[in-house]
Amino acid sequence: MTHPTQTPQPAPAAPTTPSAPPLLSVRDLTVEFAVRGEWNAVVSDVSFDVGAGQVVALVGESGSGKSVTCFSTLRLIDSQNGRISSGEVLLNGRDLLTLSEREMADVRGNEVAMIFQEPMTSLNPAYTVGSQVGEVVRRHRGADRAGARRRAAEVLDLVGIPRAASRLDDYPHQFSGGMRQRVMIAMALATEPKLLIADEPTTALDVTIQAQVLDLVRGFARDLDMGVLLVTHDLGVVAEACDDVVVMYAGQVVEHAELFDLFDRPRHPYTSGLMHSLPRVDGVGGMEVIPGSPPLPTAFPTGCRFGPRCRFAEAACHAGPIPLTPRPSGGTDRCRRADELDLTPAGRRA
């Protein structure tokens, strides 16, 4: 794990792009919420793929649309004031948005599992850890109580909880924060899902525990050939665990690239701003602040949504929507000046 005072460095081994069809393919996803009787798009035309054995990061500030995108993938958007207005969410070629609620209930926790941000609010304090992990196995695998208990012990041991079998009858409050997060991972892995969605799984954990949790997630992706969609705002987490990076701002994808390409030469000023906002131990470049705040969905700019905060913006940037453009080395970016700007981090310039 990268130390919090260091600029994150990509892992030494270059990522591989899966040659097989993607496990998950999100295409042109648009999600709207009702505000004062009007529908406002909070996520607009989002597209990305996750391959088997691949870890893909969704990166951006709070409010950029990362969690909404993930909840939409599992159709967990509150239908009272939210809706998925367009797009496709293809899991092994099957569009999850066309399934009935009964069919989706079989997908959730079985083919696709999710780790939520705060384990103490996701685990029920009134039930033992063993019963909560075992319930997933009983629901999706039809196991009896004894079989579910055995499986719970297996996966708790798999995620590194000491004396796992003897902790089955303990309650969530008897575990540390890091151990509760491991319990959440165990619950997600109990049915051996094809896809794991991890929404800020290392939030509020200390650096050592973060590293352990990331090692677990990365190892399971590799060993179980499981796709992972990792939501984070921490570029240190991205450098440690991910293959591809999808950067979101104000409900849009503004850049999508392989890990090494993104860190070597970001092409969108927002991505560059995220990198420069981190402190460096060598002092090169210093720590910068992105001015302003992200816009509300009810007040998205007409042109580039990052334009009001961008020091490179010109009049043309505010004139109209900026398309997502393929980049020469692969990936995409949403900046009309991407080809003329050199946003390479100062420490990597020749």
Backbone hydrogen bonds in HBPLUS format (Angstrom, degrees):
<---DONOR---> <-ACCEPTOR-->    atom                        ^
c    i                          cat <-CA-CA->   ^        H-A-AA   ^      H-
h    n   atom  resd res      DA  || num        DHA   H-A  angle D-A-AA Bond
n    s   type  num  typ     dist DA aas  dist angle  dist       angle   num
A0006-GLN N   A0003-HIS O   2.93 MM   3  5.49 160.7  1.97 131.0 131.0     1
A0023-LEU N   A0050-VAL O   2.91 MM  27  5.81 124.6  2.23 131.3 145.6     2
A0092-ASN N   A0023-LEU O   2.78 MM  69  5.07 159.2  1.83 150.2 155.6     3
A0024-LEU N   A0050-VAL O   2.94 MM  26  5.02 166.9  1.95 149.3 153.5     4
A0050-VAL N   A0024-LEU O   2.84 MM  26  5.02 152.5  1.92 147.1 149.6     5
A0025-SER N   A0090-LEU O   2.83 MM  65  4.98 153.3  1.90 144.8 152.4     6
A0090-LEU N   A0025-SER O   2.88 MM  65  4.98 169.8  1.89 147.6 144.0     7
A0026-VAL N   A0048-PHE O   2.88 MM  22  5.36 162.4  1.92 174.7 174.5     8
A0048-PHE N   A0026-VAL O   3.01 MM  22  5.36 146.6  2.12 134.7 141.8     9
A0027-ARG N   A0088-GLU O   2.90 MM  61  5.06 169.3  1.91 147.0 149.3    10
A0088-GLU N   A0027-ARG O   2.88 MM  61  5.06 151.1  1.97 142.6 151.1    11
A0029-LEU N   A0046-VAL O   2.92 MM  17  4.84 168.4  1.93 135.8 131.8    12
A0046-VAL N   A0029-LEU O   2.97 MM  17  4.84 165.3  2.00 130.9 129.3    13
A0030-THR N   A0086-SER O   3.04 MM  56  5.29 160.3  2.08 142.8 138.9    14
A0085-SER N   A0030-THR O   2.96 MM  55  5.73 126.4  2.25 138.6 153.3    15
A0031-VAL N   A0043-VAL O   2.90 MM  12  5.06 150.7  1.99 132.3 140.6    16
A0042-VAL N   A0031-VAL O   2.88 MM  11  5.95 150.8  1.97 153.6 162.9    17
A0043-VAL N   A0031-VAL O   3.34 MM  12  5.06 159.0  2.39 143.1 141.9    18
A0032-GLU N   A0083-ARG O   2.84 MM  51  5.43 167.5  1.86 167.7 170.4    19
A0083-ARG N   A0032-GLU O   2.89 MM  51  5.43 150.0  1.98 156.6 159.7    20
A0033-PHE N   A0040-ASN O   2.91 MM   7  5.44 156.6  1.96 148.2 150.1    21
A0040-ASN N   A0033-PHE O   2.87 MM   7  5.44 162.0  1.90 145.0 150.1    22
A0034-ALA N   A0081-ASN O   2.85 MM  47  5.22 158.5  1.89 144.6 149.9    23
A0035-VAL N   A0038-GLU O   2.74 MM   3  5.28 165.8  1.76 155.7 155.2    24
A0038-GLU N   A0035-VAL O   3.05 MM   3  5.28 164.7  2.08 111.8 116.7    25
A0044-SER N   A0251-GLY O   2.79 MM 207  5.72 168.2  1.80 151.2 150.0    26
A0054-GLN N   A0051-GLY O   3.10 MM   3  5.21 153.6  2.17 131.2 128.6    27
A0228-VAL N   A0054-GLN O   2.90 MM 174  6.21 160.7  1.94 166.1 164.2    28
A0243-ASP N   A0055-VAL O   2.74 MM 188  5.44 175.9  1.75 158.1 157.2    29
A0244-ASP N   A0055-VAL O   3.43 MM 189  6.81 156.4  2.49 142.3 149.0    30
A0056-VAL N   A0228-VAL O   2.88 MM 172  6.23 167.6  1.90 164.9 164.7    31
A0230-LEU N   A0056-VAL O   2.79 MM 174  6.00 162.3  1.82 155.3 161.0    32
A0057-ALA N   A0244-ASP O   2.96 MM 187  6.31 166.8  1.98 148.9 150.4    33
A0246-VAL N   A0057-ALA O   2.75 MM 189  5.90 161.4  1.78 159.1 165.6    34
A0058-LEU N   A0230-LEU O   2.83 MM 172  6.12 155.3  1.89 146.3 150.3    35
A0232-THR N   A0058-LEU O   3.02 MM 174  6.26 168.5  2.03 167.0 165.9    36
A0059-VAL N   A0246-VAL O   2.86 MM 187  6.12 165.4  1.88 155.9 159.8    37
A0248-MET N   A0059-VAL O   2.75 MM 189  5.98 172.2  1.75 176.1 175.2    38
A0064-SER N   A0061-GLU O   3.12 MM   3  5.62 142.4  2.27 141.4 137.9    39
A0251-GLY N   A0064-SER O   2.88 MM 187  5.22 144.6  2.00 122.5 128.8    40
A0069-THR N   A0065-GLY O   3.04 MM   4  6.06 152.4  2.12 141.7 148.7    41
A0070-CYS N   A0066-LYS O   3.12 MM   4  6.50 155.2  2.19 147.6 154.1    42
A0071-PHE N   A0067-SER O   2.82 MM   4  6.08 168.6  1.83 159.5 162.3    43
A0072-SER N   A0068-VAL O   2.90 MM   4  5.98 150.2  1.99 143.1 151.5    44
A0073-THR N   A0069-THR O   3.07 MM   4  6.32 142.8  2.21 139.6 149.2    45
A0073-THR N   A0070-CYS O   3.06 MM   3  5.06 120.8  2.43  94.3 109.2    46
A0074-LEU N   A0071-PHE O   3.22 MM   3  5.35 128.6  2.50  96.8 108.9    47
A0076-LEU N   A0071-PHE O   2.74 MM   5  4.95 171.4  1.75 142.5 145.4    48
A0075-ARG N   A0072-SER O   2.92 MM   3  4.48 153.9  1.99  95.9 104.0    49
A0082-GLY N   A0078-ASP O   2.83 MM   4  5.47 123.9  2.15 150.7 167.8    50
A0096-LEU N   A0089-VAL O   2.79 MM   7  5.58 163.4  1.82 165.9 160.1    51
A0091-LEU N   A0094-ARG O   2.87 MM   3  5.16 163.6  1.90 142.8 140.9    52
A0094-ARG N   A0091-LEU O   3.07 MM   3  5.16 168.3  2.09 110.9 113.3    53
A0098-THR N   A0095-ASP O   3.17 MM   3  5.76 164.3  2.20 114.3 119.2    54
A0099-LEU N   A0096-LEU O   3.33 MM   3  5.42 162.5  2.37 104.0 109.2    55
A0104-MET N   A0100-SER O   2.92 MM   4  6.23 154.5  1.98 150.6 158.2    56
A0105-ALA N   A0101-GLU O   2.96 MM   4  6.14 144.6  2.08 141.0 150.0    57
A0106-ASP N   A0103-GLU O   3.14 MM   3  5.28 133.3  2.36  97.3 109.6    58
A0107-VAL N   A0103-GLU O   3.24 MM   4  6.61 133.1  2.47 135.7 148.4    59
A0107-VAL N   A0104-MET O   2.99 MM   3  4.90 128.1  2.26  93.5 108.1    60
A0108-ARG N   A0104-MET O   2.93 MM   4  6.19 166.1  1.94 163.7 164.3    61
A0110-ASN N   A0107-VAL O   3.11 MM   3  5.29 158.2  2.16 119.3 124.4    62
A0111-GLU N   A0107-VAL O   2.96 MM   4  5.04 130.0  2.21 125.3 140.3    63
A0112-VAL N   A0107-VAL O   3.09 MM   5  6.00 169.4  2.10 153.6 151.4    64
A0109-GLY N   A0112-VAL O   2.62 MM   3  5.50 144.4  1.74 162.5 157.0    65
A0194-LYS N   A0111-GLU O   2.85 MM  83  5.26 134.4  2.06 123.7 135.1    66
A0195-LEU N   A0111-GLU O   3.10 MM  84  6.48 158.5  2.15 157.7 163.7    67
A0113-ALA N   A0195-LEU O   2.97 MM  82  6.43 160.7  2.00 160.4 164.8    68
A0197-ILE N   A0113-ALA O   2.81 MM  84  6.18 164.1  1.83 155.6 160.9    69
A0115-ILE N   A0197-ILE O   2.74 MM  82  6.20 156.2  1.79 157.8 165.3    70
A0199-ASP N   A0115-ILE O   2.86 MM  84  6.00 168.4  1.87 169.3 167.3    71
A0121-THR N   A0118-GLU O   3.14 MM   3  5.73 143.4  2.28 115.1 124.0    72
A0122-SER N   A0119-PRO O   3.13 MM   3  4.89 137.1  2.33  91.9 104.3    73
A0123-LEU N   A0119-PRO O   2.87 MM   4  5.88 150.0  1.96 154.3 158.2    74
A0127-TYR N   A0124-ASN O   3.29 MM   3  5.81 171.3  2.30 118.7 121.4    75
A0132-GLN N   A0128-THR O   3.17 MM   4  6.44 152.4  2.25 146.5 153.8    76
A0129-VAL N   A0170-ASP O   2.86 MM  41  6.05 164.5  1.88 173.5 170.8    77
A0133-VAL N   A0129-VAL O   3.02 MM   4  6.27 163.3  2.04 158.4 162.1    78
A0130-GLY N   A0168-LEU O   2.82 MM  38  4.13 148.7  1.92 138.6 135.7    79
A0134-GLY N   A0130-GLY O   2.89 MM   4  5.86 158.3  1.94 142.6 149.9    80
A0135-GLU N   A0131-SER O   2.94 MM   4  5.91 137.7  2.13 134.7 144.2    81
A0138-ARG N   A0134-GLY O   2.95 MM   4  6.25 157.5  2.00 154.1 160.8    82
A0139-ARG N   A0135-GLU O   2.91 MM   4  6.04 155.7  1.97 146.6 153.1    83
A0140-HIS N   A0136-VAL O   3.04 MM   4  6.16 165.8  2.06 149.8 153.0    84
A0141-ARG N   A0137-VAL O   2.78 MM   4  5.18 145.5  1.90 137.5 146.2    85
A0142-GLY N   A0138-ARG O   3.26 MM   4  4.75 132.5  2.50 111.6 116.6    86
A0148-ALA N   A0144-ASP O   2.87 MM   4  6.05 158.7  1.91 157.3 163.5    87
A0149-ARG N   A0145-ARG O   3.03 MM   4  6.18 149.2  2.12 140.6 148.8    88
A0150-ARG N   A0146-ALA O   3.02 MM   4  6.31 153.5  2.10 145.3 152.2    89
A0151-ARG N   A0147-GLY O   2.99 MM   4  6.23 160.4  2.03 147.0 152.2    90
A0152-ALA N   A0148-ALA O   2.90 MM   4  6.09 152.5  1.98 144.0 151.8    91
A0153-ALA N   A0149-ARG O   3.05 MM   4  6.32 156.6  2.10 146.2 151.5    92
A0154-GLU N   A0150-ARG O   3.01 MM   4  6.30 151.3  2.09 145.4 153.7    93
A0155-VAL N   A0151-ARG O   2.99 MM   4  6.30 165.8  2.01 158.8 159.7    94
A0156-LEU N   A0152-ALA O   3.00 MM   4  6.08 156.1  2.06 147.9 155.0    95
A0157-ASP N   A0153-ALA O   3.01 MM   4  6.08 150.5  2.10 140.2 148.1    96
A0158-LEU N   A0154-GLU O   2.87 MM   4  6.10 144.7  2.00 139.6 150.7    97
A0159-VAL N   A0155-VAL O   3.06 MM   4  6.30 143.9  2.19 143.2 149.8    98
A0161-ILE N   A0156-LEU O   3.09 MM   5  5.70 162.8  2.12 160.1 158.3    99
A0160-GLY N   A0157-ASP O   3.05 MM   3  5.17 159.1  2.10 106.3 111.2   100
A0166-SER N   A0163-ARG O   2.99 MM   3  5.56 131.5  2.24 114.0 126.4   101
A0167-ARG N   A0164-ALA O   2.99 MM   3  5.21 154.4  2.05 108.2 116.5   102
A0170-ASP N   A0167-ARG O   3.09 MM   3  5.26 165.2  2.11 112.2 115.1   103
A0174-GLN N   A0171-TYR O   2.87 MM   3  5.55 160.5  1.90 125.7 132.3   104
A0175-PHE N   A0172-PRO O   3.05 MM   3  5.57 164.4  2.07 121.5 123.2   105
A0180-ARG N   A0176-SER O   2.84 MM   4  6.11 153.0  1.91 153.4 161.2   106
A0181-GLN N   A0177-GLY O   3.06 MM   4  6.32 150.5  2.15 143.5 151.3   107
A0182-ARG N   A0178-GLY O   3.09 MM   4  6.40 144.7  2.21 137.5 147.1   108
A0183-VAL N   A0179-MET O   2.92 MM   4  6.27 144.8  2.04 143.1 153.0   109
A0184-MET N   A0180-ARG O   3.00 MM   4  6.37 152.0  2.08 146.2 153.0   110
A0185-ILE N   A0181-GLN O   3.03 MM   4  6.35 151.4  2.11 143.8 151.6   111
A0186-ALA N   A0182-ARG O   2.81 MM   4  6.08 155.8  1.87 147.6 154.8   112
A0187-MET N   A0183-VAL O   2.87 MM   4  6.14 156.3  1.93 150.2 156.1   113
A0188-ALA N   A0184-MET O   3.03 MM   4  6.26 152.0  2.12 142.0 149.4   114
A0189-LEU N   A0185-ILE O   2.93 MM   4  6.16 144.4  2.05 146.9 156.9   115
A0190-ALA N   A0186-ALA O   3.00 MM   4  5.93 119.9  2.37 143.3 156.8   116
A0192-GLU N   A0189-LEU O   2.91 MM   3  5.01 166.2  1.93 115.6 119.1   117
A0227-GLY N   A0194-LYS O   3.00 MM  33  6.33 152.1  2.08 167.5 159.6   118
A0196-LEU N   A0227-GLY O   2.82 MM  31  6.22 158.5  1.87 154.3 161.0   119
A0229-LEU N   A0196-LEU O   2.87 MM  33  6.30 159.0  1.91 157.3 164.0   120
A0198-ALA N   A0229-LEU O   2.87 MM  31  6.18 163.2  1.90 155.1 160.5   121
A0231-VAL N   A0198-ALA O   2.80 MM  33  6.04 173.7  1.80 162.9 165.0   122
A0200-GLU N   A0231-VAL O   2.86 MM  31  5.27 144.9  1.99 128.4 137.5   123
A0203-THR N   A0200-GLU O   3.30 MM   3  5.59 172.9  2.31 116.4 117.3   124
A0205-LEU N   A0202-THR O   3.22 MM   3  5.52 159.0  2.27 130.7 128.7   125
A0210-GLN N   A0206-ASP O   2.86 MM   4  6.08 158.0  1.91 158.7 166.2   126
A0211-ALA N   A0207-VAL O   3.06 MM   4  6.30 159.0  2.11 148.2 152.3   127
A0212-GLN N   A0208-THR O   3.18 MM   4  6.52 152.1  2.26 143.1 150.4   128
A0213-VAL N   A0209-ILE O   2.93 MM   4  6.20 163.6  1.96 157.1 160.7   129
A0214-LEU N   A0210-GLN O   2.91 MM   4  6.12 164.5  1.93 157.2 161.5   130
A0215-ASP N   A0211-ALA O   2.94 MM   4  6.08 154.3  2.01 144.0 151.2   131
A0216-LEU N   A0212-GLN O   3.03 MM   4  6.30 151.4  2.12 144.3 151.7   132
A0217-VAL N   A0213-VAL O   3.03 MM   4  6.34 165.9  2.05 154.2 156.5   133
A0218-ARG N   A0214-LEU O   2.88 MM   4  6.00 172.5  1.89 155.6 158.1   134
A0219-GLY N   A0215-ASP O   2.86 MM   4  5.83 156.6  1.91 142.4 149.7   135
A0220-PHE N   A0216-LEU O   2.93 MM   4  6.13 158.4  1.97 153.6 158.7   136
A0221-ALA N   A0217-VAL O   3.08 MM   4  6.30 156.3  2.14 148.3 154.6   137
A0222-ARG N   A0218-ARG O   3.15 MM   4  6.39 157.0  2.20 146.0 151.7   138
A0223-ASP N   A0219-GLY O   2.79 MM   4  5.93 173.5  1.79 157.0 159.2   139
A0224-LEU N   A0220-PHE O   2.87 MM   4  5.40 158.5  1.92 138.4 144.8   140
A0226-MET N   A0221-ALA O   3.19 MM   5  4.53 132.7  2.42 114.3 125.5   141
A0237-VAL N   A0234-ASP O   3.13 MM   3  5.41 126.0  2.43 102.9 115.0   142
A0238-VAL N   A0234-ASP O   3.22 MM   4  6.63 154.0  2.30 143.2 150.6   143
A0239-ALA N   A0235-LEU O   2.99 MM   4  6.15 163.1  2.02 145.3 148.4   144
A0240-GLU N   A0236-GLY O   3.14 MM   4  6.24 143.6  2.28 138.4 147.9   145
A0241-ALA N   A0237-VAL O   3.07 MM   4  6.14 152.3  2.15 153.4 158.8   146
A0242-CYS N   A0238-VAL O   3.10 MM   4  5.29 162.3  2.13 147.0 148.1   147
A0259-LEU N   A0243-ASP O   2.82 MM  16  5.43 158.6  1.87 157.4 150.3   148
A0245-VAL N   A0257-ALA O   2.87 MM  12  5.59 163.4  1.89 166.2 171.5   149
A0257-ALA N   A0245-VAL O   3.06 MM  12  5.59 156.5  2.12 153.4 159.8   150
A0247-VAL N   A0255-GLU O   2.76 MM   8  5.14 167.2  1.77 160.2 163.6   151
A0254-VAL N   A0247-VAL O   2.85 MM   7  5.80 158.8  1.90 152.4 159.6   152
A0249-TYR N   A0252-GLN O   2.86 MM   3  5.44 154.9  1.92 153.9 162.1   153
A0252-GLN N   A0249-TYR O   3.04 MM   3  5.44 163.6  2.06 117.5 122.8   154
A0334-ARG N   A0254-VAL O   2.83 MM  80  4.75 143.1  1.96 144.2 135.9   155
A0256-HIS N   A0332-THR O   2.89 MM  76  5.13 156.8  1.94 147.4 144.1   156
A0332-THR N   A0256-HIS O   2.86 MM  76  5.13 146.7  1.97 137.2 148.0   157
A0262-LEU N   A0258-GLU O   2.96 MM   4  6.15 162.9  1.99 163.4 168.8   158
A0263-PHE N   A0259-LEU O   3.06 MM   4  6.34 165.2  2.09 156.9 160.0   159
A0264-ASP N   A0260-PHE O   2.87 MM   4  5.88 154.6  1.94 148.3 156.0   160
A0265-ARG N   A0261-ASP O   2.93 MM   4  5.90 165.3  1.96 147.1 151.4   161
A0271-THR N   A0268-HIS O   3.03 MM   3  5.40 117.0  2.45 109.1 123.2   162
A0272-SER N   A0268-HIS O   3.10 MM   4  6.44 164.0  2.12 156.6 161.5   163
A0273-GLY N   A0269-PRO O   2.80 MM   4  5.94 148.0  1.90 139.3 148.7   164
A0274-LEU N   A0270-TYR O   2.95 MM   4  6.28 150.6  2.04 149.9 156.7   165
A0275-MET N   A0271-THR O   3.12 MM   4  6.47 156.1  2.18 148.4 154.5   166
A0276-HIS N   A0272-SER O   2.91 MM   4  6.18 160.7  1.95 153.9 159.1   167
A0277-SER N   A0273-GLY O   3.01 MM   4  6.03 121.7  2.37 138.1 151.4   168
A0278-LEU N   A0275-MET O   3.36 MM   3  5.90 167.3  2.38 112.9 115.8   169
A0288-GLU N   A0276-HIS O   2.85 MM  12  5.54 173.9  1.85 140.3 142.3   170
A0283-GLY N   A0280-ARG O   3.35 MM   3  5.30 153.6  2.43  96.3 103.9   171
A0299-ALA N   A0296-LEU O   2.79 MM   3  5.24 161.5  1.83 118.2 124.3   172
A0304-CYS N   A0317-CYS O   2.86 MM  13  5.70 172.2  1.86 165.2 167.7   173
A0307-GLY N   A0304-CYS O   3.01 MM   3  4.94 147.8  2.12  98.8 109.0   174
A0309-ARG N   A0306-PHE O   2.95 MM   3  5.65 151.9  2.03 124.8 133.3   175
A0310-CYS N   A0307-GLY O   3.08 MM   3  4.99 158.9  2.12 106.9 113.7   176
A0313-ALA N   A0310-CYS O   3.41 MM   3  5.46 167.4  2.43 104.2 107.7   177
A0317-CYS N   A0314-GLU O   2.95 MM   3  5.33 139.4  2.12 107.9 119.6   178
A0318-HIS N   A0315-ALA O   3.07 MM   3  5.59 150.7  2.16 112.2 120.1   179
A0319-ALA N   A0316-ALA O   3.26 MM   3  5.06 157.2  2.31  98.0 104.8   180
A0325-THR N   A0333-ASP O   2.75 MM   8  5.39 169.1  1.76 157.9 154.2   181
A0333-ASP N   A0325-THR O   2.93 MM   8  5.39 148.3  2.03 141.8 150.9   182
A0327-ARG N   A0331-GLY O   2.92 MM   4  5.58 163.4  1.95 136.4 136.2   183
A0330-GLY N   A0327-ARG O   2.96 MM   3  5.24 163.6  1.99 119.5 123.2   184
A0338-ALA N   A0335-CYS O   3.32 MM   3  5.27 167.1  2.34 109.6 110.1   185
A0340-GLU N   A0337-ARG O   3.04 MM   3  5.54 143.3  2.18 114.0 124.3   186
A0341-LEU N   A0337-ARG O   3.16 MM   4  6.25 133.1  2.39 157.8 171.1   187
A0348-ARG N   A0345-PRO O   2.87 MM   3  5.54 162.6  1.90 123.6 129.5   188
A0349-ARG N   A0346-ALA O   3.37 MM   3  5.47 161.8  2.41 105.6 110.7   189
